[in-house]
Each structure stands twice: as C-alpha cells, then as structure tokens.
Amino acid sequence: MRGSAALVGLAAGGAGILLGRGALTLDLGVGRTVVPLGSIRRRIAAPPEIVFDVIASPYLGRTPRALAGKLEVWERGSDLVLAAHRTPTRFGETTTLETVRFERPHRIDFRLVRGPVPHVAESFLLEPDGGGTAFAWQGELGTDLWALGAWWGRLVAARWHAAVEHSLAGIAAEAERRAG
C-alpha cells in the first residue's frame, strides 16, 4: 500500500511539473474560474504605428536572434500567427503556444492554445496620445477545479503579469529609440 501511495505522489508531482512548464494542459471544463488579467496602462513616447511594428515584426517578419530563445513562430500568415513563447519560471522554462492576431495599427490579440492553464485571452491596445501612444494590456485567465484551480490561476496570473511588464519595458524602449 505504501508503494502505491508513493507512486501516486510521484505521478502527481510529475504532472505538476508538466503543468507548470506548459507541457500539460488540464482543460476539464469543470469548476471554471475566470479572472481578469492586467490592466497595465503606459504612455509610450512613439506613435502607435511604430509601437505596433516593434511588437509585430518578430511575429510577422524574421524573428531576431535576440528573441530566438523566447519566441518561435510555428505558422505565419499576413495577420495571424501561431507562436511558442518561452518564459523562465520556478518550474524551469514554461512554454505556451498562442495564436496572435494583428489589427494594424491599434490592436494585437493573443489566445492561448496550450499552456499551464486552459484559458487565456489578452489584448494589447494602442491609441494615439499627443504624438505618443496610450498602451493598454487587458485580458482574462481561466482555470478549472474550483478553489484548487483558482489558487493555481493566481500563481500563473502573477507570473503572466510580470512577463508582460518585462516585455513592455523592452517594447517601449525600442519604440522610443526608433521614434527618437
């Protein structure tokens, strides 16, 4: 009996690691909790067209070597891509697979296909603001299994928010450099 309990514990631990790394997605559709992501709002000292190009170019064009370890475009169309994003976490490297849709020059939508939670939908919104851009990030994250899923969702949402903040700092710096 102790061997069975140890095996179950080992399997649960392994499943937890796979879940945390985005290699296993549990989409049970039971006890779904959806929480808002964001909102992050920033003013970027560059026009929306430049900010849009900074965000879209690694997806729609050739991915720069500097992003090669973080972004891999699997399929590329004129306004929609399927891309893998890699993010370091305490579980190792988490990989998400997302569709990214582009509506030039004011909106970029991300939709999770595979990752550590069953549902994420998010948007980057770019509006003109006195020669610059009013940037907004908003979205939602969903998990299953009631309180257990809500706990997991809070952990993932905090890391997701930090990853967007980190990306936004680079986007703003590059857009402002190009506009300067």
TAGI-V200241 format. One line per field, one symbol per residue. ss: DSSP state (@ for helix, = for strand, . for the rest). phi: phi as a letter, one per 40 degrees, with the letter a starting at -180 (. if undefined). burial: I if it has 16 or more other C-alpha atoms within 10 Angstrom, else O. Layout:
ss->???
phi->???
burial->???
This chain:
ss->.@@@@@@@@@@@@@@@@@@@............============...@@@@@@@@@@@@@....@@@...======...==========..============...========....===========..============..@@@@@@@@@@@@@@@@@@@@@@@@@@@@@@@@@@.
phi->.ccccccccccccccccccccgcbbcbcgbgcbbbcbgcbbabbcacdcccdccccdcccbcccdcbdcbbbccbbbcbabbbcbbbcbcchccbbbbcbbbbcbbabbbbcbaicbcaababbbbbdafgbbccbbaiabbbbgfccccccccccccccdcccdccccccccccccccc
burial->OOOOOOOOOOOOOOOOIIIIIIIIIIIOOOOIIIIOIIOOOOIIIIIIIIIIIIIIOIIIOOOOOOOOOOIIIOOOOOOIIIIIIIIOOOOOOIIIIIIIIIOOIIIIIIIIIIIIIIIIIIIIIIIIOOOIIIIIIIIIIIIIIOOOIIOIIOOIIOIIIOOOOOOIOOIIIIIIOOOO
